[in-house]
């Protein structure tokens, strides 16, 4: 049952990530902003879930592993940084990396506090 719950959560998280990054690109913005947005949002949602402390295993599988696991993306963050550096936008790459870490951890902490 757990793999099915993970898959069900993933069926929502992955398309939402794609939608947000494509919307950022369509509006003339760097797709990295979409990646930043989904990573921060996913960190907040996972923080709330973990802050609850006693969430049923099925909910953790569906929302935590499935939804948040596919909504957020470390690999795309890495690819975005490489792309920025290759384009000689090293300052933007550093700012993006720092913002991702600070905002992601901050969102997780706020979510955790809200869940508890």
N, C-alpha and C positions, 0 to 999 in steps of 0.2 A: 504494500500500500504506500509506503514512504516514497519509493521512486515515482509513483504516479502523482503524488502531491507535489514533489519537486518539479516534475514536468509541467504540471498545471500552473504552478507559480511562474515557471520560466516562460510559459506561453503568453503571459502578460508582461513580464519584465523586459524581455528582449525586444519585442516590437515597440514598447514605450521608449526604450533607449534609442532605437533607430529613428522613431518619430521626432524625438527632441533634437537629436543631432542633425537630422535633415532640415528641421525648421530653422535651426540656427544658421545653417549653410544657405538656405533659401533667402533669408533676410539679410544676406550679405555679411554675416558675421562668421568669424572663424568657427569651424565645427568643434574646436576644442572647448568653446564655451558651452556647447551642448553636453559634451563629456563631463565638464566640471559640474554642470547642473545636475545631471543624473547621479554622479558620484556623491555629491553632497546630499541630495534627496534620499538616496539609498542608504547612506550612512545614518541619516536621521531616523528613517523607518526601522533600520536594524537596531539602532540604539534604543528606541521605544520598546521594541520586541524583547530585547535583552533586559531592559530595565524592569519589565514586568516580573521577571524572575521565575515565575511559575507557569509560563505559557506552555500549553500542551505540545507534545512532540510533533503532532500533526501540523499545528500552526507554525512552529519553527521550520518544519520542512517546507511547507507551502510558501510562507511569507519570507522567512529568513534565507533559506538556501535557494529556493526556486525563484521567487520574485526579486529579492534584493541581490541575489547572486548573479542574475542575468541583467538586471537594471544597471548595476555598477560594473565598471570595467577598468582594471589596472592595465591591461594590455593596450587598450586604445589610448590611455593616458601616456604610456610609454611611447607609442607610435607618434602621438601628437608632439611630444617633446623632441623626438628625433627629427620630425618634419620641420619644426620651428628652428632647431639648431642648423639643419641642412640649409634652410633658407636664410641663414645668418641673422636670425632673430633670437639671439642668445639671451638677451635681457627678458624678452617675452617668455622664453622657455623657462627661465629661472623663476619668473613671477608666477607663471602657470603652475609649476611644480610646487612652489611654496603655498600658493593659494589652495591648491588641491589638498595638500597635507593639513594646513591649518583649518580650512573650512570643513573638510571631511571629518577630522577629529573633533572639531567644535560641534558640528551637527550631531555626531554620534554621542557626545557627552550631554548635549542638551536633550536629545531624544532619550537617553538613558535616564536622566533626571526626571523627565516628564513621565516616563513609564513606571518609575518607582514611586 
